[in-house]
Amino acid sequence: MSGLKKIKTALVSVYHKEGLDEIITKLHEDGVEFLSTGGTRQFIESLGYPCKAVEDLTSYPSILGGRVKTLHPKIFGGILCRRELEQDRQQIEEYEIPEIDLVIVDLYPFEATVASGADEATVIEKIDIGGISLIRAAAKNYNDVVIVASQLQYKPLLDMLMEHGATSSLEERRWMAKEAFAVSSHYDSAIFNYFDGAENSAFRCSANDQKALRYGENPHQKGFFYGNLDAIFDQIHGKEISYNNLLDINAAVELIDEFEDLTFAVLKHNNACGLASRPTVLEAWKDALAGDPVSAYGGVLITNAVIDREAAAEIDKIFFEVIIAPDYDVDALEILGQKKNRIILVRKEQKLPKTQFRSLLNGVLVQERDLNIETTADLKTVTNTIPTEQEISDMLFANKIVKNSKSNAIVLAKGKQLLASGVGQTSRVDALKQAIEKAKAFGFELEGAVMASDAFFPFPDCVEIAHKEGVKAVIQPGGSVRDQQTFDYCNEHGVAMVTTGIRHFKH
């Protein structure tokens, strides 16, 4: 650790005062003088310690409704003065500017104010000027000054003070400067995105709470997650969540959010390998598992209902990585928690963001999340044969699954149960053949099943193949220049077909 520098004067001006008392006490014990404003000054004095007012130093009161308090050469000169530069030292002596060695400041709650739905005038007043300027100035001059830019840095500061008193090393000051710029850049990104709205004139995304993962997609790759998983889940059991777990968990949440009925789904490599909607969790689980009990091994399980003991006892019979539910009965947790590595997550109410992005080449792709869920009103019957109510119900069910499957995708379903799917194929015919083969392998009868496609049929071949296996109803987006050929085949063979006008490619 490089040579320690003494902290003689601290400027403290914060909104969050929880945990600050220990810091103030330790600084006072080490002979540090305080400089502060308004409520923070009152807080320091309430602890029994002297504190000089910023107004006494600058000879200016807080003006413009508090918009201008610390913006003054006697404050910023004291922070930005380069102690080793003789010219700087002469100037602060000439203008009677005290050196400020520690700045503890935080920012107005801009994001929280926006999230509260406040009007624009209120939001604008939460754009911090003095605080952000103090942070940048102190961080820029980290060679001489310690900067604490948020309540999250109170503990590191206190640890530093407890270790070697009111002194700091260059390494410590530089680390805190880095953390301070993280605060300021995140803050400015939030403000820009507020003003930019839906224009998307530039890409600004800032996420805190770095979580280092065991590795990335493969063991030789590093992996990190940035974000607040605790806002979406409570992990109540199991090992650390991995990169691939997170991909599957995200796919599982997107899929289950499509369903209002009690539903259970099993996912493997981001695709549903089993899914069923049933009156009870146990029934939904059994019928979801039946869809592909082989692929379910090591999968991710999710349901939109509370898991009870009876269902847990059946679920416990297979090996799986992750299970997600809105809650669990106590005796269900006793069963599921017997395997120490199982990741058990409680899903919270928070919805996923409406915007998605991914990095590629030398840039970023951004799009709106596919939130469209087709209903009966969105369906257009394009054949002479009219689908039955049951077929419509099953087609809408299948359409939700195919929407959340990797393209090219085909889904076969019946009675609100996924019979089989073909996913990630280079041709739609291959996807259908894969689905048929899987359905037969697990003993499903395709007579009366429905077929869903994530995109239009450029030829009637898929409908012909499916019809020969007993499929009597098909849902697809439509829009091919050869649509009529497909419709003609359906009319000739009594197949009901509906179109939605919306493709659901997923890559």
C-alpha positions in Angstrom: 0.0 0.0 0.0 1.5 3.3 -1.1 2.1 6.2 1.4 -0.9 7.2 3.4 -2.3 10.8 3.2 -3.9 12.4 6.2 -7.6 13.5 6.1 -7.9 16.8 7.8 -11.2 18.3 6.4 -14.3 16.5 5.3 -17.2 17.9 3.3 -20.3 15.9 4.1 -23.7 16.6 2.4 -26.0 13.5 2.1 -29.6 12.4 2.0 -29.0 9.0 3.4 -27.7 9.3 6.9 -28.2 5.7 8.1 -24.8 4.4 9.1 -23.1 7.8 8.8 -22.9 8.3 12.6 -20.1 5.7 13.0 -18.1 7.4 10.3 -18.6 10.9 11.7 -17.6 9.7 15.2 -14.5 8.0 13.9 -13.4 11.0 11.9 -14.0 13.3 14.8 -11.9 11.0 17.1 -9.1 11.3 14.5 -9.2 15.1 14.5 -11.0 15.7 11.2 -12.9 19.0 10.8 -16.4 19.0 9.2 -17.9 21.2 6.6 -21.5 20.7 5.6 -24.9 22.0 4.5 -28.5 22.1 5.9 -29.8 18.9 7.3 -26.4 17.1 7.3 -24.9 19.8 9.3 -27.7 19.5 11.9 -27.2 15.8 11.9 -23.4 16.1 12.7 -24.1 18.7 15.4 -26.8 16.5 16.9 -24.0 13.9 17.5 -22.2 16.5 19.5 -19.5 17.4 17.0 -18.7 20.9 15.6 -19.4 21.5 11.9 -18.7 24.6 9.8 -21.5 25.7 7.5 -20.7 25.9 3.7 -22.4 29.3 3.7 -19.9 30.6 6.3 -17.0 29.5 4.1 -18.4 30.9 0.8 -20.2 33.9 2.3 -23.2 33.0 0.1 -26.4 31.5 1.4 -28.2 28.6 -0.3 -30.0 30.3 -3.2 -32.6 29.6 -5.9 -34.6 27.2 -3.8 -31.5 25.2 -2.8 -30.3 24.8 -6.4 -27.1 26.5 -5.6 -25.3 25.7 -2.3 -21.9 24.2 -2.9 -21.1 25.6 -6.4 -18.3 28.0 -5.3 -14.5 28.3 -5.9 -13.9 28.0 -2.2 -15.5 24.5 -2.3 -14.2 23.3 -5.6 -10.8 24.9 -5.2 -10.4 23.0 -2.0 -11.3 19.8 -3.7 -9.4 20.2 -7.0 -6.2 21.7 -5.6 -3.2 19.6 -6.6 -1.3 19.4 -3.4 2.1 18.7 -5.1 1.7 21.6 -7.5 3.2 24.8 -6.0 1.1 27.1 -8.2 -2.1 25.5 -6.9 -1.0 25.8 -3.3 -0.1 29.4 -3.7 -3.5 30.2 -5.2 -5.6 28.5 -2.4 -3.4 30.3 0.1 -4.0 33.6 -1.7 -7.8 33.1 -1.8 -8.0 31.5 1.7 -9.4 28.2 0.4 -9.2 25.3 2.8 -8.0 21.9 1.4 -10.8 19.4 1.4 -9.5 15.8 1.7 -12.7 13.8 2.0 -16.1 14.3 0.2 -19.1 12.3 1.3 -22.1 13.1 -0.9 -25.0 11.4 -2.5 -27.5 12.3 -5.3 -31.1 13.3 -5.4 -33.3 10.2 -6.0 -33.9 10.8 -9.7 -34.8 7.2 -10.7 -37.1 6.7 -7.7 -38.9 9.9 -8.5 -39.4 8.9 -12.2 -40.6 5.4 -11.0 -43.1 7.0 -8.7 -44.9 8.6 -11.6 -44.2 12.1 -10.5 -44.9 15.0 -12.9 -42.1 16.4 -15.0 -41.5 19.5 -12.9 -40.9 17.3 -9.8 -38.6 15.0 -11.8 -36.5 17.9 -13.1 -35.9 19.1 -9.6 -34.4 15.7 -8.8 -31.6 16.3 -11.3 -28.6 16.9 -9.0 -26.2 19.6 -9.9 -24.1 20.3 -6.9 -23.8 16.7 -5.8 -22.7 15.4 -9.2 -20.2 18.2 -9.6 -18.7 17.4 -6.2 -18.4 13.7 -7.1 -16.7 14.4 -10.4 -14.3 16.9 -8.9 -13.3 14.7 -6.0 -13.0 11.6 -8.2 -10.9 13.5 -10.7 -8.5 14.6 -7.9 -8.3 11.1 -6.4 -4.5 11.6 -6.1 -5.3 13.8 -3.0 -9.0 13.4 -2.2 -11.2 10.5 -1.0 -14.7 10.4 -2.6 -17.7 8.6 -1.2 -20.5 8.9 -3.7 -23.3 6.8 -2.2 -24.5 5.0 0.9 -23.1 1.8 -0.5 -19.6 3.1 0.1 -20.1 3.9 3.7 -18.9 0.5 4.8 -15.7 0.5 2.7 -14.9 4.0 4.1 -15.5 2.9 7.7 -13.4 -0.2 7.1 -10.6 2.0 5.8 -10.8 4.3 8.8 -10.9 1.5 11.3 -7.8 -0.1 9.7 -5.5 2.9 9.6 -7.4 5.9 11.0 -8.2 9.1 9.1 -5.7 8.4 6.3 -6.0 6.9 2.9 -3.7 5.2 0.4 -3.5 6.0 -3.4 -5.0 2.5 -4.1 -8.0 3.2 -1.8 -8.6 6.6 -3.3 -8.4 5.4 -6.9 -10.8 2.5 -6.1 -13.3 4.9 -4.5 -13.0 7.3 -7.5 -13.8 4.4 -9.8 -16.9 3.6 -7.7 -17.9 7.3 -7.8 -17.7 7.4 -11.6 -19.9 4.3 -11.7 -22.5 6.3 -9.6 -22.3 9.4 -11.8 -22.4 7.5 -15.2 -25.4 5.5 -14.0 -27.1 8.7 -12.9 -26.5 10.5 -16.2 -27.7 7.4 -18.1 -31.0 7.4 -16.2 -31.5 11.1 -16.9 -30.7 10.7 -20.6 -33.1 7.8 -21.0 -35.8 9.8 -19.3 -35.4 12.7 -21.8 -34.9 10.4 -24.8 -38.0 8.4 -24.1 -38.9 6.1 -27.0 -36.7 7.9 -29.5 -33.7 5.5 -29.0 -31.4 8.1 -30.4 -28.5 6.5 -28.5 -28.0 3.3 -26.5 -27.4 4.0 -22.8 -27.8 1.1 -20.4 -26.4 1.1 -17.0 -26.6 -1.8 -14.5 -25.1 -2.1 -11.1 -24.8 -5.1 -8.7 -22.2 -7.1 -10.6 -22.4 -10.8 -9.9 -19.4 -12.9 -11.0 -20.5 -16.2 -12.3 -18.6 -19.5 -12.0 -17.9 -19.2 -15.7 -19.7 -18.1 -18.9 -21.5 -20.4 -21.4 -18.5 -22.7 -21.2 -15.9 -23.3 -18.5 -13.1 -21.5 -20.4 -15.2 -18.3 -20.6 -15.6 -15.7 -17.9 -19.1 -14.7 -17.1 -20.9 -11.9 -15.2 -24.4 -10.8 -14.5 -25.3 -7.1 -13.9 -28.7 -6.4 -12.4 -30.8 -7.0 -9.3 -32.0 -10.6 -9.3 -33.3 -10.1 -5.8 -36.1 -7.9 -7.3 -37.4 -10.9 -9.3 -36.6 -13.9 -7.1 -35.8 -15.0 -3.6 -33.3 -17.9 -3.8 -34.2 -20.0 -0.8 -32.0 -23.1 -1.6 -29.3 -24.5 -3.7 -26.0 -23.7 -5.4 -24.9 -20.5 -7.1 -26.9 -19.7 -10.3 -24.8 -20.1 -13.4 -24.7 -18.3 -16.8 -26.7 -21.1 -18.5 -29.1 -21.3 -15.6 -29.9 -17.6 -16.1 -30.6 -18.1 -19.8 -33.0 -20.9 -19.0 -34.6 -19.0 -16.1 -35.2 -16.0 -18.4 -36.8 -18.3 -21.0 -38.9 -20.0 -18.4 -40.2 -16.7 -17.0 -41.1 -15.4 -20.5 -42.9 -18.6 -21.3 -45.0 -18.9 -18.1 -46.0 -15.3 -18.3 -48.1 -16.2 -21.4 -50.5 -18.4 -19.3 -53.3 -17.4 -17.0 -54.5 -21.0 -16.4 -52.6 -23.1 -13.8 -49.6 -24.2 -15.9 -46.4 -26.2 -15.4 -43.5 -26.1 -17.8 -40.2 -27.9 -18.2 -37.4 -26.2 -20.2 -34.1 -27.4 -21.6 -31.7 -25.1 -23.4 -34.3 -22.2 -23.5 -37.1 -24.4 -25.1 -40.1 -26.0 -23.6 -39.8 -29.8 -23.6 -43.0 -30.3 -21.6 -45.9 -28.0 -20.7 -49.5 -28.5 -19.6 -52.3 -26.5 -18.1 -54.4 -28.4 -15.6 -56.7 -27.9 -12.6 -54.0 -28.9 -10.1 -50.2 -28.5 -9.8 -49.8 -32.3 -9.6 -51.8 -32.9 -12.8 -50.0 -30.1 -14.6 -46.6 -31.5 -13.5 -47.4 -35.1 -14.6 -48.6 -34.1 -18.0 -45.8 -31.6 -18.6 -43.2 -34.3 -17.7 -45.0 -36.8 -20.0 -44.2 -34.5 -23.0 -40.5 -35.4 -22.9 -39.3 -37.2 -19.7 -35.9 -37.7 -21.3 -35.1 -34.0 -22.0 -36.6 -33.1 -18.6 -33.4 -34.5 -17.0 -31.3 -31.6 -15.7 -34.0 -29.1 -16.8 -35.5 -25.9 -15.4 -39.0 -26.3 -14.0 -41.5 -23.4 -13.6 -45.1 -23.0 -12.6 -47.5 -20.1 -11.9 -49.1 -21.9 -8.9 -48.0 -22.7 -5.3 -46.3 -26.1 -5.1 -47.8 -28.4 -2.5 -46.5 -31.5 -0.8 -48.2 -34.0 -3.2 -46.7 -32.3 -6.3 -43.3 -31.9 -4.6 -43.1 -35.6 -3.9 -43.6 -36.4 -7.6 -41.2 -33.6 -8.8 -38.5 -34.9 -6.4 -38.3 -38.2 -8.4 -36.3 -36.6 -11.2 -33.0 -34.7 -11.4 -33.4 -31.0 -12.3 -31.3 -27.9 -11.9 -33.8 -25.1 -11.1 -37.4 -24.9 -9.9 -39.4 -21.6 -9.9 -42.8 -21.0 -8.4 -44.7 -18.1 -6.7 -44.5 -20.0 -3.4 -44.1 -23.4 -1.8 -45.9 -25.1 1.1 -43.5 -25.8 4.0 -43.7 -29.5 3.6 -43.1 -29.2 -0.1 -39.9 -27.3 0.6 -38.8 -30.1 3.0 -39.0 -32.5 0.2 -37.4 -30.4 -2.6 -34.7 -29.1 -0.3 -33.2 -32.5 0.3 -30.9 -32.2 -2.6 -28.4 -29.5 -1.6 -27.5 -28.2 -5.1 -31.1 -27.7 -6.3 -31.8 -24.1 -7.0 -35.2 -23.2 -5.6 -36.5 -19.8 -6.5 -39.6 -17.9 -5.4 -40.9 -15.7 -8.2 -41.9 -12.2 -7.2 -44.5 -9.9 -8.8 -42.0 -7.8 -10.8 -42.3 -7.9 -14.6 -39.5 -8.2 -17.0 -38.3 -5.0 -18.9 -40.2 -4.1 -22.0 -37.0 -3.7 -24.0 -34.5 -6.3 -25.0 -30.9 -5.9 -26.3 -27.9 -8.1 -27.2 -24.4 -7.2 -28.2 -23.1 -8.4 -31.6 -20.4 -7.4 -34.1 -19.3 -4.0 -33.0 -22.7 -2.8 -31.7 -25.9 -3.6 -30.0 -29.3 -4.8 -31.2 -32.3 -3.3 -29.4 -36.0 -4.3 -29.8 -39.3 -4.2 -27.9 -40.1 -7.4 -26.1 -42.7 -9.5 -27.9 -45.6 -8.9 -25.6 -48.3 -9.8 -28.1 -50.5 -12.7 -26.9 -53.1 -13.7 -29.5 -56.7 -14.2 -28.5 -59.7 -15.6 -30.3 -60.4 -12.0 -31.6 -57.0 -12.0 -33.4 -57.7 -15.2 -35.3 -58.8 -15.2 -39.0 -60.3 -18.5 -40.3 -59.0 -18.9 -43.9 -60.5 -22.2 -44.7 -64.0 -23.6 -45.3 -63.6 -25.9 -42.3 -64.3 -23.9 -39.1 -62.2 -24.9 -36.1 -64.1 -26.1 -33.0 -63.9 -24.3 -29.7 -61.6 -27.0 -28.4 -59.3 -26.7 -31.4 -59.3 -22.9 -31.0 -58.3 -23.3 -27.3 -55.6 -25.7 -28.2 -54.3 -23.6 -31.1 -54.0 -20.5 -28.8 -52.2 -22.7 -26.2 -49.8 -24.1 -28.9 -49.2 -20.6 -30.2 -47.9 -19.4 -26.9 -45.4 -22.2 -26.8 -44.2 -21.8 -30.4 -43.8 -18.1 -29.8 -41.3 -18.9 -27.0 -39.4 -21.6 -29.0 -36.3 -21.2 -31.1 -37.0 -20.8 -34.8 -37.7 -22.6 -37.0 -40.3 -24.0 -34.6 -43.4 -26.3 -34.8 -45.5 -27.2 -31.9 -48.0 -30.1 -31.6 -50.6 -29.9 -28.8 -53.8 -31.4 -27.7 -56.0 -30.8 -24.6 -53.8 -28.0 -23.4 -50.8 -30.3 -23.3 -47.6 -30.0 -25.3 -47.2 -33.3 -27.2 -44.0 -32.4 -28.9 -42.1 -29.6 -30.6 -39.4 -29.3 -33.2 -37.1 -26.3 -32.5 -34.1 -24.6 -33.9 -34.2 -26.3 -37.3 -33.0 -25.0 -40.6 -36.3 -25.9 -42.3 -39.9 -26.0 -41.1 -40.3 -29.5 -42.5 -37.4 -30.8 -40.4 -39.0 -29.1 -37.3 -42.3 -30.9 -38.0 -40.6 -34.2 -38.5 -38.7 -33.8 -35.3 -41.9 -33.0 -33.4 -43.8 -36.0 -34.9 -41.0 -38.4 -34.1 -40.8 -37.2 -30.5 -44.5 -37.4 -30.0 -44.6 -41.0 -31.2 -41.6 -41.9 -29.2 -43.4 -40.9 -26.0 -46.7 -42.6 -26.9 -48.8 -39.7 -28.0 -51.7 -40.1 -30.4 -51.7 -37.2 -32.9 -55.2 -37.8 -34.1 -57.1 -34.6 -33.2 -53.9 -32.6 -32.3 -53.3 -29.1 -33.5 -50.2 -27.6 -35.1 -48.7 -24.2 -34.5 -45.9 -22.6 -36.5 -43.9 -19.5 -35.6 -43.9 -18.3 -39.2 -45.9 -18.8 -42.4 -45.8 -22.0 -44.6 -44.1 -21.2 -47.9 -45.5 -24.5 -49.2 -48.3 -26.8 -48.2 -45.9 -29.6 -47.3 -46.0 -29.2 -43.5 -49.7 -29.2 -43.5 -49.8 -32.3 -45.7 -47.4 -34.2 -43.4 -49.2 -33.2 -40.2 -52.6 -34.0 -41.7 -51.5 -37.5 -42.5 -50.7 -38.0 -38.9 -54.2 -36.8 -37.8 -53.8 -33.1 -37.3 -57.0 -31.4 -38.1 -56.4 -27.7 -37.1 -53.4 -25.4 -37.8 -52.5 -21.9 -36.5 -49.9 -19.8 -38.4 -49.1 -16.2 -39.1 -49.9 -16.3 -42.8 -48.4 -13.9 -45.3 -46.7 -16.2 -47.8 -47.1 -15.4 -51.5 -48.1 -19.1 -51.7 -50.7 -18.9 -48.9 -53.5 -19.8 -51.3 -51.8 -23.1 -52.1 -51.8 -24.0 -48.5 -55.4 -22.9 -48.0 -56.5 -24.9 -51.0 -54.9 -28.1 -49.5 -56.7 -27.5 -46.3 -60.0 -27.0 -48.0 -59.5 -30.1 -50.1 -58.8 -32.3 -47.0 -61.0 -30.7 -44.4 -58.3 -29.1 -42.3 -59.2 -26.0 -40.3 -56.6 -23.2 -40.5 -56.5 -19.8 -38.8 -53.9 -17.0 -39.3 -52.8 -14.4 -36.8 -50.9 -12.0 -39.0 -48.1 -12.0 -36.5 -44.8 -13.9 -36.8 -43.0 -15.0 -33.6 -39.4 -15.7 -34.7 -37.1 -16.3 -31.8 -33.3 -16.6 -32.2 
